[in-house]
Every structure is written in C-alpha cells, then in structure tokens.
Amino acid sequence: MSVGRSAARIDAPAKLTGQASYGSDRIGEDALWAMVVFTDQPHARLVELDFSAARAVDGVVEVFGSADVPVNEYGLTMTDHPVFVGLEHSGRSAIACDVSRWEADRLALVVAESPEAARVGAAAITSRWEQLPVLADIDESLGSDTLLHPENGKPSNVYHSLRIRKGDMAQGWADADVVVESTYEFPYQEHAYLQPEAGLAYIDDEGRVTVEVAGQWTHEDCEQIAHALDLPEEQVRVIYPAIGGAFGGREDISIQIVLAVAAVKLRERDIHRPVGTVWSREESIVGHCKRHRGRITTRWGARRDGRITAVKSTAWLDAGAYNFTSNKVLGNCHLHQPGPYVVPNAEIDSYAVYTNATPAGAFRGFGGPQGSFAAECQMNKLVEALGIDPVELRRINTLREGSIGITQTPLPEGVTMPEVIDGCAAAAESTADEVVPDFSPFPSLPPEPSALRRGRGFACSYKNVGFSFGYPERSEAEIVLHGGDDSDEPDRAELFHAGADVGQGAHTVLVQMAAEATGLPAERIERRFSDTATSGDAGSASASRLTWMSGNAILGAAEEAEKAWRDGQRPAVGRFRYVPPPTEMLDAEDGSGSPNFTYGYVAQHIDLTVDTGTGHIRVNRVVSAHDVGKAINPKLLVGQIEGSVIQAHGYAVSENLRSDEGRLQNMRLSTYLMPGIGDIPTQVDSVVLELADPHGPWGARGMAEMGMIPYAPAMVAALHDATGVWFDSFPLTPDRVLSGLANTQMTKPLKGVDATESRATPTRW
C-alpha cells in the first residue's frame, strides 16, 4: 500500500547531503556567464542605446538585446511584455518595444568569461531616456490620460474586468436588518523562495535549444521560448533540475528566454559553450512578480436571524506594468468576494489596472487571500452587529452540497464546507482553556501584564482546484512496465511525468501514486521527471492541481500499460491524457457560469495575545482544518498546512514590501521582514478531514494553497476580539497596530487579568 503512507521524500538524501543539483549547480567550468541588465526606468522611452563600450570590455564575449529576438514579446496569458526594451527589433511584436514600463524591464544580456567581466560590461552600457509620467499606483493610473498599453485598444488602464449580477439588490437591501460596509486594503507579498533565479542554456546533441532552469510548468516555458525565438516547439527543450521553492513566482518567465537567445546567437557565431546566470537576492526581488496589492470596497446586508441578504463589492487589483497572470488572479479574487456562502442577491465588479509598479502575478492562493480578507472581515463584522456566534453565523450561511453558488450554478459535487467549519470549531474549543504564557516583544524585558490582551478569531474559505474559466485543462503521464519475456507480472516500471517538484514533495507523491496504480513497490518505480523531451504536458505546479490532475493521469496511464501488458507487449507502454470536467467563462453581463470543476475547503481559528503598549502580536495557537479528500502522504500534507500557515502569518503580520514612484524600496531580506523561528505561531494544529472528492484520484483533493487564504481575516478578528478595534488593512506591524489603537478607543477590558494574575481568559464563542 503506497497511497496513505508517510513515505520519506525521494529527494531528501540528496538535499540533506548537498548532492541535489539546482540551477546554479549546472553551470560548469566551461560555461560563459550572463548578466541581465535592467532598464532601471519605471516609465521612459529609450532614445539612445550603445553596447560598443560594453563589448570592448576585456572578457566580454557578446551583448544581446532586442535586435537578437525574432519575436520580441512574451507573456503567460497575454503577450504584452517585450523580451528586451530596445530600439531595434524585428517589428513582429505587437507592443512598443522602446518603452520601459517597469524598473526591471530587460535592456540587455551581457555574456562574458566570468561574472565579474559581465558586471563590468553591464556598467559600460550607455543609454539615454525620455522620461514619461510614472503611474505609481491604481489611483494615479485611473486618473491619468497616459495609456501604458495602447495596443490593447482600451480607453483606460483598466484592461480586464469581471461582473456578477444576481437576484434583486433592492429587495436584498430591503430585507436586511443590519448593513456593514468597509473598504479593505491588502499589500504586496514577496515570494522569497530560497533559491534565486539561476539557469543554464545550450544547444544539445540533437540541435535543440535547451534551458535548464527552475520553473513551475516545463511545457509552458518551452512554448514561450519557442514563440520568442520563432522556432517549432520540438526544437526547444526545457529541463527542471532541483527547485528551491516557487509559490507561484516561477510561473512567469524570468531568465528562460534571454538565456535561450544567448545560446542560439552564440552557436551562430560558432561558439559552442553553454551560458548560465545566477541572480542575486536583490535582483530576484526586483525582477519577478509579487502578490497583488489592491483594495475592495464592500457592503453586506443580513437579517436578524443571520441570513445574508445582499452583497455589493468592488475590487481593484494593481497588475503592475504587465499582465503576467493578473487576469486569472482577478477571477479568483472576484469569486471570493462573497465568501463561501449562499448569497441570494449580489452585485460584484472587479478590475485589473496597469500601473508602472512591479508586475503582480501568481502567488499561493491566487487572488483568494485578497477576496477572502474582505469577505471574512465582513462576516465577522456581521457577527458583532448581530450578536451571533461566529461559527454559528457561518453554519447558517455556508455553501452546502447542491447549493447554488455566486455564479448562479450549483457547486461541483463534494461540497464539505460545513464539515470543515465544524471540524475546526471542535478542535479549537477542545483546548480553549489552556494556559497561554505571557510574552514580551523584547527578550531582555519581562512581560508587562497590564498591556496584554488576548483574543480569538475565526475565518473560512474555499478555492478552486485546477485551472478555471474555460481553460482546456489536461495532464499527461506515461508508464512503461518492464519484465522478462516469460514473466506473468511486471517487475519494475518507469514513470514519465513533467510535473515540477518545487520543494513540496510532488515527485514523492507521484511515485506513490504510480506504485499504487501499478501494484509495484515504490522503490521499483524508476523516475523520469520534468523534461519536455521525455514527457507530455503535465500542466503547472500551481492552482492546487498537481496531485489531483497528475493522479488521474497516472491512473489512466497505468490502466493503458496494463492493457498493453496483457496483450503481450514487452515493455508495455501506457500513455494517458486526463481531461477533467469542463469549465466555462463567466457571462459578460451577469457573471453566470460554471467556472471550476472542484474545490478545496478550509477553516482557521487563531488565538493571539497583543501587547497594547508596543503593538506586537504573539499568535499562541492556530487551528487549520482542511478536507483533503485522501491524504496521499500524510506527513507531507501536514507540512503543506504548516508551511502555508507560516507564510500566511508573514503576509498578515510583518511582510511590508514598499514601492514609491514605481521603485521597490526594501528589496533586501534585511528590510523585508519574513517571520523567523521566534516569530511564527507557537502552535499549529492541523485538522485533516478525508471526505473523498468525487473525481479526485483515490478521492484526493488539492489543498496546498488553502491554509494561506483565511488567515489574515482570522487574525484581524482575533485582534478585534482582544481590543475592540477593527483593522481594515495589513500587515499588522507594531506601528500599524499602535496607530489603530491610538486612533480608536479600545472597547474591550483586559480579560481575566488583575494585579496578581497575568493570564487572559479566552473568549467563548
């Protein structure tokens, strides 16, 4: 039995001993070194550009730019981004390639004998720019006549929008006994994966342009490289070595195309050497996308019995200079604004806006954390206004099996939001009276009991598993069974699969599922992973989809291989493309449709203590409840829950990425404060429910993003419970908390604390 067992990670020994090969490890002694040169211009038109001094630098082999790219454009869902900003190009790009719209637009790639020579060469490039208006944020962009992407044919910098019109809003407000209205703001978040961008490119023995790099979707990288180089996809090969984290930040192109351009052009000069690059941490932070910042203004109505009657909501996401995946992230944010609840009347509008800020893209939760922050804060404000227990209010309104969702169609079968809410509440209540130690924000000082307040908060959410809105979702796998000519049963199998293991243990789970599907021990599954030359398109390691989609593909491949074995084929090859139930684009007028084929469900409880004298917060305990359908590898699954909780904690409490006039201000880890071991929640309790997904492999559901989504609103609810003050924006840094407490009279007394006792008594729901 392989599925359901906490098998050790197959990559653990190599990573433990340092033998794992990452992108930077692939750059051998014979390789040339490349340096990507950023424009350093948030918004400017290039007037002059001269590479001659750079090419004259000792050790510089060549400098590449826009003239070297056959089709100077790329983009994951929209080709709105030039590979290089330059004055010369083929003219086959649909966008103006002489304009820098982002400080990290690429100006050139310097290839040299050493990193040092590449840096000197980069510094020798000369350029002259005509400055253009910098549209630094949503408000400046909406108020400007300057169009950042006039090629889109849009009259403003709002380039993508969605709407929902459901029911009768006038009746909804008439039925409401209570109305709550707020505007919520949410910040950037930096992915901060352990491994900065690094990779290698060369022409392989079969003449293919080969790029070895960390990413999340080998075949999509291949497609974008082929498009820019104007090559058939079969002439491009992408290989993923070990990957040190991703979280969505590697879905979009960083160094893949520019390295491929260098490999092709060097070969044309009869230079048969690979070329590699390794970004610094600062280059990584400046040069790749972020979680979307933005705001949501929303108004909710409810009856005295707790039933929601109406939701009106408007969301604005700052896409930055290019789309990346903003149009898709907007879709998830759109669907999350009414929360996981039955809402009879709704009017929801969502907009993505181009600015000259850092582009925003995929990040764990993919629009869910932003929409959920508004929805769950509204729900908790209704709790206060109605005097109803927060769990009970959710029980009254939650989506259930057969519920009609916000898009006016029934949710896909397997809705378990009620069970997840109850599971989280029961686990939270079971230890509600535990003694929580006092804390001091300064290790050198004792706690100040009179300043400490304790509170509890609750929030829940759901999120799609797999790609949405009509995308032709699929996943391919191949299994080859081997055995002697006279053998009745195979004795080993090969698994060919392109899915990326970005550190989450996906390859271990793929092997476990292949072993279960073939009936072979896991140690007899030979692995062929993450190479477009050997595997079909498995899709991206994103959208909580990899286990769900890949498991179904592996089951199909195993069945095909078994048929071939019974037919006498040796070896027996089974190839299978799994296609899930179809999804739909939402109707442009009323937002009706079936946008997703399945969901995951999560609820979280937070118990915290806040020092009202300093604004510091200590999270004492988190309960994170998930319906996982079936735990393929229980320990890895719990690791995903704990990791998502800690990442969400940083987002909610300390990670404050600042941008001014289109330039990031704190692009180093010394000033961008992720939580360390002393800052994370003291205790994380993972509640794992296994309520089978009707279409999931062995019943499994995708779940890796879910713990990220409701954490910030649960934190705000707990802080309100402690202080009586609502916080409609985050991160909840000490200065922001102190300012909120100073500007609002605290309405809560210090619970359960007197001159002789410093332990706060927890609030009962």
N, C-alpha and C positions, 0 to 999 in steps of 0.2 A: 504494500500500500504506500504510494508516494504522495498523493494528494491528502492534505490534512496533517502532514507530518512536518515538524520544525526541522527540516534538513538544514545542515550547515551550508552557508553560501559557498558556491563553487569557486568564487574568486577570492575568498578570504585568505588562503595561504599565500597567494601571490601578493596581495596587498599588504599582508602582515609582514612579509619578508622584504618588501620593496622591489620584488621582481615584476610586478604589474607594469605593463608598458603603456604609458599615457602619450598624448600627442607630442609633448616636448621630448620624450624619450626616443621618438622615432627619428629625430634629427641627428644623423650620423656625422662622422668627421669629414666626409666628402661633400656635405651639403653646403649650399650657399645660404646666406641669411638675409631675410627680408624685413623691412620695417615699413609699416603702414603709416603714411603721413596724413594727419587730419588737417582739414582746412582751417580750423580754429576761428571760424566765422559763423555765428548763428544765422545771419542773413546778409548775404552780399553777392554781388555779381563779379565774376572773375574778369579782369581786364587784361592782365598780362601774366604769363607763366613761363618760366625759363628753367629747364633742367640742366643746362650746359655746365654750370659750375658744380652741380652735384655729380654729374657723370665724370668730371675731371678729378674727383677726389680719389686718392690712392686707395685701392681696394674695392671701389665701387665697380660692379660689373655692368649694371644697367638700371635705368629708371623707367618705370612703366606708368602710363596714365590713360586718359580717356581714349586717345588715338589707338590704343592697343586692344580695345574691346570691340569686337564686331557688333554687338548689340548692347549698348551701354545703359542697361536698365535691369532691374530685378525687383522681386517682392514676392512674399509668400502667398498672399491672396489678391494683391494688386501690384502691377509693375509700375510703381510710382517713384522709384528710387534709382538714381544713377549709380553705377558701379564706381566711377570716378567723376568728380567735378573737373571739367577741363574745357579748353577752347576748341579742341579738335576731336571729332568723333565721326562715326560712320553716317550719322544722320538718320539711323534707323530706330532711335529711341523716341518714344512718344513724349518725353518730358524735356524741359530745358536743362541741359547738362552743364551750363556755365554758371549756374546759381547754387551757392551753398545755402542750405536751409537749416543746417544743424552744425554745431561746433565740431562734431565728429564725422561730418561728411569726409569721404576719402579723396585726397588730392593726388596722391602718388604712391607707388610702391618702389622703394629703393632696395635693390638686390646687391649684396656685397659679399666679400670673402669672410667677413666677421660681423657680429652685432655692432662692434664699435665703429667700423667703417660705415655701416649702414646708417648709424646715428649721425655721423659727421656729414654724410651725403644728404641726409634729410634736412639738416640745418642749412645746407648750402642752396636749397631750392629757393628761388625768388618768385614772388607773386605780388600782384597789385589788384586791389579790390575796390569796387564801387559799393559803398555801404547802402543797404536797403533797410526799411523800417523793421525793427525786431518786434515781432508779435509774441510777447513773452509768455502769455497765458491765455486762458479761454476768453476772458473779458476783453483783453486787448485785441484778440483775433476777431471776435464778434463785432467790435466797434470800428474795425478798420476796413477801408476800401481795397487794401492790398490783398491780392489773391496769391496764396502760396503755391497753388496748383491749378492755374487757369486751364490746363489741358483737360481737367475733369468736366469742364463745361458747367460748373456750379456757380451760382451767383454770389456765394459767400464761402467762407472757410468751413462751414458745416458741410461735410461731404457724405455723411451717411446718417440716416435716421430711421427710427422704427416707431410704430404707434400701436396702441391697443385701445379699442373702443368696445366695451362690453356692458350690456344692460342699460339701465336708465339712471344716469347720475343724479338727476333732480330728485328722483324717488329715493335714491340711496342716501342723499343728504337729509331728505325729509324724514326718513326712518331712523336717522341717527340721534341718539340721546346725548352722545359725547363726541366731540371732534378734537383731534390733536393734529397740530401742524408744525413742521420744523424744516429747517434747511441743514443738511449734513454735508460735511466736507471730509474728504479722505485723501491721504498723501501718496506720494511715490513710495515704492519699496524697491530696493536693490537686491538682485538675486544673490549676489555674493557667494557664488559657488566656489568650492575650494580650489578648483583648477582654472586659472585664467585661460583665455583663448590661446591655442597653440596648435600647430599642424605642419604638415609636410605635403608637397606636391611634386609629381614627377610623371614621366611617360613610361608606362610599364612595358613588359616584353611583347605585349600584343598591340602596342601602339595606342593604348587608352590613356587619356588624361586621368591620372589617379591622385586623389586627395585623401590623405589620412588625417582625420580631424575629429574633434568631439562635437557631436550634434544630437538631435533627437529624432531625425527622420532621414535615413540614408537616401531613399529614393527621391524625396523632395529636394534635398541638397543637389543630387545628381541632375534633376530636371532644371533647377535654376542655373547651375553651372553650364549645362548644355545650351540653355537659351542664350545666356550672355556670350558664350563662345561660338554660337551658331553652329553647333555640332549635333549629330544624332546622339540620342541618349546612350546608345550602346558603345559610343566612343568615349564615354565618361564613366569612371569608376570611383565610388566613394566607400571608404572603409573607416569604421569607427574602432579605434583602439580603446583602452580603458578610459572611462569618462568620470571626471571628478565633480559630479553634480550638474544640474541643469535648471529644474524648477520652471521650465518654460522659456528661460532666457536663451537657450540654444536652438529654439525652433526657427528663429530667423537667422539669415546669413550674416556672418561676421568676416571671416578671413577666407572662406572657401573659394569664392570666385576669383579674388585677387591672386591667390596662390596658383590657381589653375591657369590664369592668364600668364603668370610668370613662367610656369612650366612649358606652356606652348611656345611662347616667344623665345625662351632660351633654346629650345630644340630647333627653332627656325634659324637661330644663329649657330647651330651645330654645337651647343653647349649641353652636354649630356650629364647634368648634375641635378640632383633634387634641390628644392628650395624650401626652407622652413622659416617659421616665425614663432615667437613666444611673446605675448603681450605682458606688460607689467600690470599690477593691480590697478593702478590709476588709469591706464589705457582701457582696461576691461570695464571699469565703472563708467568712464566717459563714453565708451564706444559701443555699448549694447543697450538694448531697450530696458524699460522699467515697468513695474506695476503702474497702472493708470491712476493718476490723480484726477480729482474732479469734485463734483457736488451733485446732490439730489435734494430737490425741494418736494415735500410730500405732505399730503393731508389725508387723514383716515377718519372715518366715522364708524361708530359702533352703537348697538342698542345696550340697554342696561343689563340685559342678560349675557352680554359679552359677544354677541354675533356681530361680525364685521358687516357693515352695510355698503361702504364705498371706499375706494382708494383712488386718489388723484396724485400723480407723481411725474416729475420731470427730471431727467438725468442728463448731465453734461460730462463727457469724458474728454480729457486733453490727450489727443492722439500724438501730439508732438509733430515733428517735421514730415513724417511719412506714416503710411498706414500700418505697416508690419501686420499685426493681427487685430487691429482696433475694431474693424467692422464685425469681427466674430466675437470679440470680448464684449462689445456693446450688446450683442444679442443675449448673452448670459446675464449681464447686468440688467437688461430690460426685463427678462423673465423673473429675476429675483426681487424686483421692487415690491410686488405684493406679498412676498414671502411664501412659505409652503402652506397656504391657507385657501379656503374656499371664499372667493370674493365675488359677490353677485354683480357688482357694478364697478367698473374701472375705466379710468382714462389715464393712460401712461404714454409718455413721449420720451424718447431717448435720442441723444445726438452725440456724434463724434466730430471733434473740431481739430483742424490742423492749426498748429502753432509752430514757433521756432524753438520750442523746448525739446528736450531729449525725447525721441520717439518712445512710445509705450507699446507693450506687446503682451505676449503670453506670460502669465505668472500663476503659479499654483492657485487654483480656484477660479481663474479665468473670468473675471467680472462678477463672480459670485460674492466675494467678500465685500465689494462696494455696494451692490444692491442689497445684500443681506444686512449690512450695517444700518441702512436706512429702515428697512422693513422691521427688523427685530428691535431697534430702538423705538420705533413707533408702537410696536406691540407692547413693549414694557412701559411706555407712557400711558397706553390704554389700561394696563394693569393698575397703575397708580390712580388714574382718573375714575376707574370703575370699582376699585377696591376688590378685585378678583385675584385669586392666587395666580401667579404667572404660568404655572404648569397647567392649571385648570383652564385658563383662558386659551391656551394652545390646544388643549384637548377639544374644546368647544369648536374651534375653527379649523383644525388641521385637515389637510387633504387625506382622503382615505381611498381604499380600493373602490374604483368606479366613480370617483369624484370628477367633476368637470373642472379642468384647470383654467388658468387665466387666459389661455388661447382658445377657449370655448370648445375644446375636445376632451374626451376622457384621458386621464393619465394612462401611460402604459401599465399593464397589469403588474402586480407585485409591489403595490404601494404599502410601505411599512412605517410611515412617519408616526402613527400613533404608538406602535410598539417601541420605537426608538425613544420617543418622548418619555414614555413610562419607564423604560429601562434606565434612562439617565436619571430621572427623578428618584427612582427607588435607590439607586446606588448613592446618590448624593445625600439622601435622607438617612441612609443607614449609618453614617458616621457624622451626623450633624453636630453631635455634642462633644466631639473630640476636642481636647485641649490644643490650642494653637499657640506656640511660643511667641512671645513678644519679639519685635525685631527693631533694630536700629539701622538707619541708612548708612551710618558711619561705623565701621567695625571698632574704631577706637573709643567710641562713646556708648554708654548703656542706653537702653530704650527709654523713651520718655512716655510713660503710660498715659498721661493726660492728653497726649496728642494723637493716640492711636484709636482708630475706628475700624470696625470690621463689617464687611458686607458680603452678600451673596447675590449672584446673578445667574440668569438662565437665558439661553437662546437656542434656536434650532434652525435647520435649513435642509435643503436638498440640492442636488446638482446632477446634470446630465452625465451619463457615461457614454463616451463616443462622440463622434462629430455630429453636427446638428444642421438644421435648416436646409435640408435637401442635398447636402454634400454626398457624393457617391462613396460612402464608407465601405471599406473592404479590408481584408487581411489575408495574406498568403503564407502558407507553410508547406514544407516538403519533408517527408520522412522516407528514408531508404532502409529497408530491412535486409540484413545480411545473415547468411548461414551456409553450411555446406550443401552441396547438391542433393544429398540424400536426407538432409535434416528435415524433420517434421515441423520444427519450430525455429524461428529466428533466434540467433544468439546475441545479436547486437543490432543497434540502429544508429543512423545518422539523422540529426535534426538540422535542417537548413532554415534559418529564420533571420530576418533583417532587423528585428526589433532592437532598440537601443537599451542597454543597461546603463543608466545614468547614475548608478550608485544605490538604487533602490532594491537591488537583488532580483531584477526581472529575469535574468538568464537562469538563475537557480530555479525560479518558478516555472519557466518554460521547460526546463529539463524534467522537473517533477511532473508536469502535465503530460509531457511526451512519454515518460515512463509509465504513468497510469494508463495512458491511451493504448500503449503497445503491450502492456503486461510485462515489460522488462524492468530489471533493476535500474535505478537511476545511473549507477556507475557504468552501465553498458550503453548509455546514450552518448554518442560522440557529437560534439557541438561544432556547428559552422554558423557563426553569428555575424551580423552587422556588416555585410559586404554585398554591394549591389551586383557584383559579378557572380555571386553564388546563390542568391536568394531573391525571391519575389518580393513585391512591395508589402510590407507588414504594417505600413502606416506609422504614425508618430507615437513616441513615448510621451503621450500627453492626454488630456481630456479623460483621465482615469480609465483609459480604454485598453491598455496593453494586455493585461491579464484576460479581460473579458473577450476581446476580439481575437487575440492570439490563441487562447484556449479553444475557442470554437474552430479556428483554422487548424489547429493541431489535431483535434478530434476528427475532423474531416480528412486530413492527410493520413492519419493512422488507419482510418477505415479504407481509404483507397489503397494504401500499401498492403493491408491485409488481403484485400481482394486480389491484388497482383500476386501475392504470395500463394494464395490458394490456386491461382491459375498457373502456378509453376514458374513464375519469373524469379530469377536469382541474379542479381539482387532485385528486390521488389520495391518499385518506386511509387510513392503516393504523393501527388500534388493536389492542393486544395486551396481555393479562394473562398473565404467565408464572406457572405454579404448579409448584413443584419436587416431587420425590418426597415422599410424606407421612412425617411423623414421629409418634412415639407418646409419651404419658405413660408413665412407668415404673410397673410394677406396684407397688401399695402394700405388698405383702408381701415380695417378693424382688427388686424393682428391675429385673425383666426388661423388655425392650422395645427399640425402635429409636428412640433419642432425636434422632438427627441424620441429615441426608441426605448430607453430605460433610464433609471435614475438611481442614485445612491442617497442615503438618508443619514442625518447626523443630528445630535443634540448635545449641548455642553452646559455644564454647571461650573461656576467659578466662585471660590471662596477666597477673599483677599483681606489684607489689612493695609490701611493707608495712614501714613504719618502726616497729619494735617499741619504740622509745623514746618515740614520740609517739602511736602508734595510727593515723597517717594511711596511707591506701592510694592508690597510683597504679596505675590499670589501664593496662598497656602496650599490650595488644592484645586485641581481641575479634574472633572469627570467628563470624559469624552466618549459618548455612546454611538456606535456605528452598526448598521446592518450590513454585514459584509457578504451575505448570501452563503458563502462557504469559504472558510479560511484555508487557502491552498497551503500556505506556510505560516502557521500562527505566530511564530516569533518575528518573522519579517513583517507581518501585518501590524503587530503591536509597535514595532519600530517605526512604521509609517505613521501610525497615530501619534506617537510621542514626538516624532520629528515635525509633523505638521503643527502640533500644538505649540512647540517651542518657536517655530518660525512665525506662527500667528502671534505669539507673545511679543516677539520683537517688533512686528508690524504695529501692534496695538500700543506698545509702551515706550519704545526707545528709538526706533529707526526713523530718523528725521532727515531725509535727503532734501537738501535745499537747492533751489535754482533761482538765479537772478539774471534777468535780461538774456535768457537763453543759455546761460552757462551754469553748470553744476558748481556748487561752492564747496562741497565737502566730499571730494572724490578719493578719499583715503579711508582705510578702516580705522585709523586713529581718530577720525572725526565723525565717521558714520558708525553709530554705536549699536552693534548687534549684541544681544544678551550673551554674557559669558556664563560659566558654570555656576557662579554665585548669584546670577540674576534670574535664572529660569524658575518656573513654578517648583515649589518644594516637593509636591507630589502630583503625579499624573496617573489617574486610574482609567484604564482602557476597558470599556464595556463592549464586548464583542458579541453581537447577535448574529445568528446564522439562519436567516429566513430566506430561503432559496429564491434567487431571481429566476423567473420562468424561462428565460432564454440564455442565462449565463452558463458557462461550462462548469459542470458539477454544481450548478446553482450559484456560482460566484458572482459578486458584484464588484465593480471598480470602487475604490474607496480612498485612494492616496491623497486626494485634494480635500476631502470632506472636512477634516479637522481644522483646516485653515479658515473656513467660511464663517461660522457663527461666533468666533472667539472675541472679536473686538466689541460687538454689541453686548455679549455676556459680561465682558469686563466693565463696560460703561454702566450696565445695570447694577453690578456689584458695587461700583464706586458710588452710584446714586443711593443704593441701599445703605451704604456706610455714612454718607454725608448729606443726603437730600439734594444734591446738586446734579443736574444733567450736564453731560459733556457731549456736544454735537459734532466734535471733531477730535482727531487724534493725530499723532501718538500722544499718549498720556504721560509726557515727560514731566518731571517735577515742576518746572516753571509754568507749564500749561495748567497743571493741577492747582498749584498755588494761586494762579491768576483766577481760575474759575471759582475757587473757594473764596477769594477776596472780593470778587465781583457779585457773588450771590450769597445771601445769608444762609448759613448752614441750618437746616431744619431738623436734623437728627441729633439727639443727645448721644453721648458716648455710651454705647450699650453695655451694661453689665460690668462697668468699671467704677471702682470707688478708690478711696485713698489707700486701701490695703490690698486691692486685687486689680491686676492689670490685664486679665484675660477678658476679651469681649465675648459675649454670649451670642451665638449665631441667630439670625432671624429665622423664624419658622415661616414656611410658605402657607 
